[in-house]
């Protein structure tokens, strides 16, 4: 199975991750994420995506979770810039629909998993069920769950379900990379204020996002529990500093590239029958 690329931001697999120790600021001056380095990453990722599509043996799933204003949308745009749009799928998950609530909590994301040869991107994901729902457990009342809800066990049970599904997907060729974009509370405040102060950003502002800041500590506890419970070699989490957006995007791109390079992607080798057909086509084309 695929194994996690090394990174200083890799969440360990031994339950030792602590949000308080995870930095939100870059560990360098940021030079490598500008100019030609950014273009080189784009070209490399574009090439790897073409080989992924041609080989048609692996799928790639990128999961993005973060507090509001951390930069999920812009990171997805920046990292996938230059990649063939036909080779990617992006899904954003918000409040579940009535149809989705008529199924188990994994159903709506399972329906949108990427096919072999494609890169699937989840902007929020099934992890909302152990993050926002954990912070606001009253949401469970609307999920049509059978029997009494045991709040002491339901989160561990859901994370077990997520873990087991990810392992199954990894065994069957899906490369799973999960990114928590770790923005500080102060930086989030600055970004919210810019949405209020700059007219072209007003559309991004939602009052409920500010209200959720009241639960910051609860969210951090939920993230710490979820990342510890579900970061595994075949489905790793990366806690990426998000206070500097260009740096954050570069680190995400580096990890995606490292992961694709590690699985030995190659263009398919033509069979003897294919080569014979090529020769027949060449002769016909050569006759003009």
Secondary structure, 3 states (H helix, E strand, C coil): CCCCCCCCCECCCCCCCCHHHCCCCCCCCCHHHCHHHHHHHHHHHHHHHHHHHHHCCCEEEEEEEECCCCCHHHHHHHHHCCCCHHHEEEEECCCCCHHHHCCCCCHHHHCCCCCCCCEEEEECCHHHHHCHHHHCHHHHHHCCCCCCCCCCCHHHHHHHHHHHHHHHHHHCCEEEEEEEEECCHHHHHHHHHHHHHCHHHHHHCCHHHHHHHHHHHHHHHHHHHHHHHHCECCEEEEEEECCCHHHHHHHHHHHHHHHHHHCCCCCCCCCHHHHHHHHHHHHHHHCC
